Amino acid sequence: MQTISNIAPVLRTVLGGGALTYSEETGPCDLNLSAIPDDPTAMADAVRSSMGSRTDIHTIGVAGVGTFTRHSPVQSGRLADKTAIVTGAAQGFGLGIAEAMLAEGAWVVIADLNITLAQEIAKTLCARFGAGRAVAVRVDVSDETSVAAMIEETARMLGGLDILVSNAGVLKAGSLEEMDVESFAFVTRVNYQGYFLCTKYASQMMKRQHAADPDRMYDIIQVNSKSGLEGSNKNFAYAGGKFGGIGLTQSFALELIPYGIKVNAVCPGNLLDGPLWSDPEKGLFVQYLHAGKVPGAKTVDDVRRYYEAKVPMGRGCEVQDVARAIFYLIEQQYETGQALPVTGGQVMLR
Ligand SMILES: NC(=O)c1ccc[n+]([C@@H]2O[C@H](COP(=O)([O-])OP(=O)(O)OC[C@H]3O[C@@H](n4cnc5c(N)ncnc54)[C@H](O)[C@@H]3O)[C@@H](O)[C@H]2O)c1
């Protein structure tokens, strides 16, 4: 049976990209398709031959399925008319990355476990960047059914996917004495298994787009960490999963490049102004102060200064630093399987 996530990415690719929205309703359309093959290459050929030389097609009706409507194209920006999913985009790095992508012309799915916040954020972003430019989807990246549903929802709302930013992540620090199996498994499921699941389902959609037009390229980018490049004391559940994420990145890159899909990671330093660090109740500054992790620290500011002093550039990582690295990886047409540090010089590759 034809699913929306089978059909929409092929139609969208044949139309040249942009955003395409599905509706069950049928009515008069610029182009009506009856039986179309399941194979994406054959489907693309059938659509192209029905279109002929017409370029004025905005609505396509597919018999027994519904109607696909093109949004007006976004004309300018480094990511003009690309579609993206950013997981964990309701706050922190993910939110900043989503905002930066919207500012550069992308259509963005704000995918998060916290759907209430994601919906509020998407509303605010649409008010700033235009109706439909940001859409909220609930996802638990550690759950296969939920990830599959996120991809299906993306097909319905945006028609396909050019960029996946696998950003959702959690951190539970703890020594070998403290860490229990449940906490270790939780961190691993979200940070490591979640990246696998998002790549598994996003790449299926990207492969169909590639079959419809082999000249286009797509990106999967994991927001990893400097803790994926060097060990992190009493934080091994997080660091281990992030190191593993680089193994996944390299392996996915080898498997997916035949389909025009680049896979890279960015490895940020500490986002000292974000909620993970600065939350006054459960942020890492407070946690580390109480745990006595920073010798001699008496206040939260002492802990912060200790972490700033570790960075040759003297400050924490900012969202814009990570967004710049992501744009570089997308624009770079001759790199895959890389882990790009964004650490102000704190971690240097050997
Ligand atoms: N904050 C830092 O200093 C820092 C440094 C390096 C790397 N990172 C990485 O950046 C990414 C984002 O971190 P952050 O600091 O912005 O985190 P954050 O806690 O501020 O935000 C994480 C978001 O992910 C969502 N989320 C959590 N579990 C989820 C799940 N199972 N499915 C879907 N969404 C889920 C949360 O609801 C939240 O909106 C993570 O992968 C993290 O490892 C963070």
Ligand as a Chemical Component Dictionary entry (heavy atoms), coordinates in Angstrom:
data_LIG
# 
_chem_comp.id                   LIG 
_chem_comp.type                 NON-POLYMER 
_chem_comp.pdbx_formal_charge   0 
_chem_comp.three_letter_code    LIG 
# 
loop_
_chem_comp_atom.comp_id 
_chem_comp_atom.atom_id 
_chem_comp_atom.alt_atom_id 
_chem_comp_atom.type_symbol 
_chem_comp_atom.charge 
_chem_comp_atom.model_Cartn_x 
_chem_comp_atom.model_Cartn_y 
_chem_comp_atom.model_Cartn_z 
_chem_comp_atom.pdbx_ordinal 
LIG N1  N1  N 0  24.620 21.829 26.828 1  
LIG C1  C1  C 0  25.898 21.543 26.589 2  
LIG O1  O1  O 0  26.815 22.074 27.223 3  
LIG C2  C2  C 0  26.249 20.554 25.504 4  
LIG C3  C3  C 0  27.584 20.429 25.119 5  
LIG C4  C4  C 0  27.907 19.538 24.108 6  
LIG C5  C5  C 0  26.931 18.807 23.491 7  
LIG N2  N2  N 1  25.640 18.936 23.890 8  
LIG C6  C6  C 0  24.641 18.127 23.192 9  
LIG O2  O2  O 0  23.712 18.997 22.602 10 
LIG C7  C7  C 0  22.451 18.347 22.529 11 
LIG C8  C8  C 0  21.391 19.260 23.120 12 
LIG O3  O3  O 0  21.746 19.537 24.446 13 
LIG P1  P1  P 0  21.126 20.756 25.279 14 
LIG O4  O4  O 0  22.120 21.156 26.278 15 
LIG O5  O5  O -1 20.579 21.764 24.345 16 
LIG O6  O6  O 0  19.961 19.964 26.037 17 
LIG P2  P2  P 0  18.648 20.497 26.750 18 
LIG O7  O7  O 0  18.421 19.588 27.906 19 
LIG O8  O8  O 0  18.667 21.965 26.978 20 
LIG O9  O9  O 0  17.525 20.197 25.618 21 
LIG C9  C9  C 0  17.308 18.900 25.176 22 
LIG C10 C10 C 0  15.954 18.826 24.504 23 
LIG O10 O10 O 0  15.791 17.459 24.090 24 
LIG C11 C11 C 0  14.492 17.009 24.474 25 
LIG N3  N3  N 0  14.554 15.573 24.707 26 
LIG C12 C12 C 0  15.084 14.920 25.769 27 
LIG N4  N4  N 0  14.919 13.596 25.618 28 
LIG C13 C13 C 0  14.272 13.401 24.442 29 
LIG C14 C14 C 0  13.822 12.264 23.738 30 
LIG N5  N5  N 0  13.957 11.021 24.236 31 
LIG N6  N6  N 0  13.222 12.441 22.555 32 
LIG C15 C15 C 0  13.028 13.684 22.054 33 
LIG N7  N7  N 0  13.430 14.800 22.679 34 
LIG C16 C16 C 0  14.042 14.663 23.853 35 
LIG C17 C17 C 0  14.150 17.790 25.721 36 
LIG O11 O11 O 0  12.756 17.847 25.928 37 
LIG C18 C18 C 0  14.772 19.150 25.426 38 
LIG O12 O12 O 0  13.877 19.999 24.766 39 
LIG C19 C19 C 0  22.597 17.021 23.267 40 
LIG O13 O13 O 0  22.791 15.968 22.346 41 
LIG C20 C20 C 0  23.828 17.233 24.106 42 
LIG O14 O14 O 0  24.485 16.033 24.397 43 
LIG C21 C21 C 0  25.281 19.799 24.885 44 
# 
loop_
_chem_comp_bond.comp_id 
_chem_comp_bond.atom_id_1 
_chem_comp_bond.atom_id_2 
_chem_comp_bond.value_order 
_chem_comp_bond.pdbx_ordinal 
LIG N1  C1  SING 1  
LIG C1  O1  DOUB 2  
LIG C1  C2  SING 3  
LIG C2  C3  SING 4  
LIG C2  C21 DOUB 5  
LIG C3  C4  DOUB 6  
LIG C4  C5  SING 7  
LIG C5  N2  DOUB 8  
LIG N2  C6  SING 9  
LIG N2  C21 SING 10 
LIG C6  O2  SING 11 
LIG C6  C20 SING 12 
LIG O2  C7  SING 13 
LIG C7  C8  SING 14 
LIG C7  C19 SING 15 
LIG C8  O3  SING 16 
LIG O3  P1  SING 17 
LIG P1  O4  DOUB 18 
LIG P1  O5  SING 19 
LIG P1  O6  SING 20 
LIG O6  P2  SING 21 
LIG P2  O7  DOUB 22 
LIG P2  O8  SING 23 
LIG P2  O9  SING 24 
LIG O9  C9  SING 25 
LIG C9  C10 SING 26 
LIG C10 O10 SING 27 
LIG C10 C18 SING 28 
LIG O10 C11 SING 29 
LIG C11 N3  SING 30 
LIG C11 C17 SING 31 
LIG N3  C12 SING 32 
LIG N3  C16 SING 33 
LIG C12 N4  DOUB 34 
LIG N4  C13 SING 35 
LIG C13 C14 SING 36 
LIG C13 C16 DOUB 37 
LIG C14 N5  SING 38 
LIG C14 N6  DOUB 39 
LIG N6  C15 SING 40 
LIG C15 N7  DOUB 41 
LIG N7  C16 SING 42 
LIG C17 O11 SING 43 
LIG C17 C18 SING 44 
LIG C18 O12 SING 45 
LIG C19 O13 SING 46 
LIG C19 C20 SING 47 
LIG C20 O14 SING 48 
# 
